[in-house]
Amino acid sequence: MNYELTNCLCVDGACSGNPGPMEYRGVHLPSRKEIFRVGPMTGTNNIGEFLAIVHGMALMKQKGISMPIYSDSVSGMAWVRNKKARTTLARHPETAQVLDLVARAEKWLRENDFRVPILKWNTEQWGEIPADFGRK
């Protein structure tokens, strides 16, 4: 295991269906402690992955700490980099809560210059990301 993996936050999202019940969480790698968990609510896996990264960033800024965030989601990482979730999820009563969170996350990304390394988790080499929900 390389040095960067010794003190980092691992994030993941999970969804049953598309859309379906979605949740996300962050796990501190060294302690394996769950730092945050949100959901379930109706959404998509990519939305969960995106929200998990932004949640981790916002929490670190609030707590005055900085460490790399690992995600296994190329889409979630791209959405964060572009400060825009490219979701096609339609708004209706069941999706309003998650789409409000997406809008809030996008706003946070636009208004905050807080940066931490957001790195791709190497599942092939390291196994499932510790924040994985184990639903595969």
C-alpha positions in Angstrom: 0.0 0.0 0.0 1.4 3.4 -0.9 1.8 6.3 1.5 -1.2 8.3 0.1 -3.5 5.5 1.3 -2.4 5.7 4.9 -4.5 8.8 5.8 -7.4 9.3 3.4 -11.2 9.3 3.1 -12.8 6.7 0.9 -16.2 7.4 -0.5 -18.8 5.4 -2.3 -22.4 5.4 -3.4 -24.8 2.6 -3.9 -28.2 2.3 -5.6 -30.7 -0.5 -6.1 -32.2 0.1 -9.5 -31.7 3.1 -11.7 -33.2 5.2 -10.3 -33.9 3.5 -7.0 -33.0 3.7 -3.3 -29.6 5.4 -3.2 -27.2 6.1 -0.3 -23.6 7.2 0.1 -20.9 7.3 2.7 -17.4 8.2 3.6 -15.0 5.9 5.5 -11.7 7.0 7.1 -9.2 4.4 5.8 -6.8 4.0 8.7 -9.5 3.6 11.3 -12.2 2.1 9.0 -14.6 4.4 10.8 -17.7 5.5 9.0 -17.5 9.3 9.0 -20.8 10.1 7.3 -23.7 8.2 5.8 -26.7 9.7 3.9 -29.8 8.0 2.6 -31.5 6.1 1.4 -33.4 8.3 -1.0 -34.5 7.9 -4.6 -31.5 8.6 -6.9 -28.9 7.0 -9.1 -25.5 5.5 -8.4 -23.6 8.3 -10.2 -25.5 10.9 -8.1 -24.5 9.0 -4.9 -20.9 8.9 -6.0 -20.9 12.6 -6.8 -22.6 13.6 -3.5 -20.2 11.4 -1.5 -17.1 13.3 -2.9 -18.6 16.7 -2.3 -19.9 15.8 1.1 -16.3 14.7 2.0 -14.8 17.9 0.7 -17.3 20.1 2.6 -16.9 18.2 5.8 -13.1 18.5 5.6 -13.4 22.3 5.0 -15.8 22.7 7.9 -13.4 20.7 10.2 -10.3 22.4 9.0 -8.6 19.2 7.8 -7.2 18.0 4.5 -6.5 14.6 3.2 -7.0 12.8 -0.2 -10.4 11.5 -1.1 -10.5 8.2 -3.0 -13.5 7.3 -5.2 -14.0 4.4 -7.5 -16.3 6.5 -9.7 -14.8 8.1 -12.9 -18.2 9.8 -13.5 -18.4 11.2 -9.9 -14.9 12.5 -10.1 -15.6 14.2 -13.5 -18.8 15.8 -12.2 -16.8 17.3 -9.3 -14.0 18.5 -11.6 -16.6 20.2 -13.8 -18.7 21.4 -10.8 -21.8 20.1 -12.6 -23.6 16.8 -12.2 -24.6 15.5 -15.7 -27.6 13.6 -14.5 -30.7 13.1 -16.5 -32.8 12.2 -13.5 -36.2 13.7 -13.9 -37.6 15.9 -11.0 -40.8 14.5 -9.4 -41.8 14.1 -5.7 -39.7 11.0 -5.2 -36.5 12.6 -6.6 -36.9 16.1 -5.3 -34.8 15.5 -2.2 -31.8 14.1 -4.0 -32.0 16.7 -6.8 -32.0 19.5 -4.2 -28.8 17.9 -2.7 -27.2 17.9 -6.2 -28.1 21.6 -6.7 -26.6 22.4 -3.2 -23.4 20.4 -4.0 -23.0 22.2 -7.3 -23.5 25.5 -5.6 -20.9 24.6 -2.9 -18.4 23.6 -5.6 -18.9 26.9 -7.4 -18.6 29.0 -4.3 -15.7 27.2 -2.5 -12.1 27.0 -3.6 -11.3 24.2 -1.2 -9.2 21.6 -2.9 -8.0 18.2 -1.8 -6.6 15.5 -4.0 -9.5 13.4 -5.5 -8.0 10.2 -6.6 -9.2 7.0 -8.3 -9.4 4.0 -6.1 -7.5 1.1 -7.8 -10.0 -1.7 -7.3 -8.0 -4.3 -9.3 -4.9 -3.8 -7.2 -6.4 -2.9 -3.7 -9.8 -4.7 -3.7 -13.2 -3.0 -3.1 -13.1 0.5 -1.7 -13.6 0.4 2.1 -16.8 2.6 1.7 -18.3 0.0 -0.6 -21.8 -1.2 0.5 -21.2 -4.8 -0.6 -24.2 -5.1 -2.9 -22.6 -6.4 -6.0 
